[in-house]
Amino acid sequence: MTVAKRIYLSPPHLAGRELELLEEALESNWIAPLGPQVDAFEREFAERVEVGHAAALSSGTAALHLGLQLLGVERGDEVICSDLTFVATANAIRYLGAEPVFIDADPASWSLDPNLLEDELSAAAENGRLPKAAIVVDLYGQSADWEPIEEICGCFGVPILEDAAEALGASYGKIPVGGFGRMAVFSFNGNKIITTSGGGMLVSDDEKLTDRARFLASQARDPAPHYEHSEIGYNYRLSNLLAAVGRAQLERLDDRVDTRRANFEAYRELLGNLPGLEFMPEPGYGRSNRWLTCLTLDPRVFGPSPEQVRLALEADDIEARPIWKPMHLQPLYGSCRVRERGIAAGLFERGLCLPSGSALTRADLERIASIVRRCHESASDG
Ligand SMILES: Cc1ncc(COP(=O)(O)O)c(C=O)c1O
């Protein structure tokens, strides 16, 4: 009997040239958080995302931290933040001693709701206390609705940091994500569409910002032959070895987006007719990278709850995960202001992320789908 292998949610997928580029990096003896691979990765990445400049960093979280600092966020400031996101987005605000103000998701995109954003900024303007910045997330690989969001923030003079950690390769109209706000952030964590095992990128059309990010990320060392420091910096640069891996991964990005979108289509074909099951929508304004295939289950119609389905998958050695728990429901952020109408909370209650790696086979997808289907059918039989 052959034992089926464990299926992970979104494991790394080697592209082919990682070893070759790593060898190049090793042979050049640049085993440091700088070097020719970092320079090339930054150049190639900026070109791919169609932005002027890119600074390679040790993580997406580091990029968020520096991005907010570059926008002038300080202790006591308020910063708008998508409510439905991974905790790293909000943590970066707290690193600077600032307070997040959470905005609920839009059911059409699951990203930040522009109408609630406008309500919040209008109220803040009336109170004479506008937020210092806004972090808006391109959630689960899907672009936020940038046109109204940029217009509203522009009206109130609130600069935007785009958190595109999950959305590399997605677009809004013809514009790749990463091209919105003053700066944008990407992650190359092991579960992302391309990975360097750990890493991130801060991108901007403003070269002064990326130059300053590199300076702060290298312990803010002043130009002098000795070690001279006049402000606090960080050790946030990406290693030259990991940049080599990133370059190889980036070469296959288009392929990875196509494969993840094909996973989504396969799930839709295999599960789309089940009552009470709905997939994450894709608004007409953009093209998602479908980083994760996400869906919601209404137990009153579908039968089992998302948690029961997750456990059934786990029993067959398949990793699925709930949707992000909204920030305003986190013990860490429960006391923060939030503008919400139950959308993110509802998605958390009903949502499930299915395995979405770009190396999944048709047989894997069928194995996963058959368990989800069986959960529904056994509940209906009962
Ligand atoms: C939306 C979002 N923002 C930020 C991050 C942080 O990126 P990193 O893990 O590279 O620090 C992640 C994921 O890890 C994320 O999903």
The ligand as a Gaussian input file, in Angstrom:
#p B3LYP/6-31G(d) Opt

LIG

0 1
 C       -0.178000      40.535000       4.699000
 C        1.190000      40.234000       5.239000
 N        1.956000      41.260000       5.648000
 C        3.193000      41.052000       6.126000
 C        3.735000      39.787000       6.222000
 C        5.093000      39.635000       6.829000
 O        6.053000      39.162000       5.960000
 P        7.324000      38.353000       6.541000
 O        6.840000      37.031000       7.005000
 O        8.238000      38.266000       5.362000
 O        7.902000      39.181000       7.641000
 C        2.972000      38.688000       5.781000
 C        3.426000      37.287000       5.796000
 O        4.228000      36.705000       6.276000
 C        1.661000      38.918000       5.312000
 O        0.890000      37.889000       4.932000

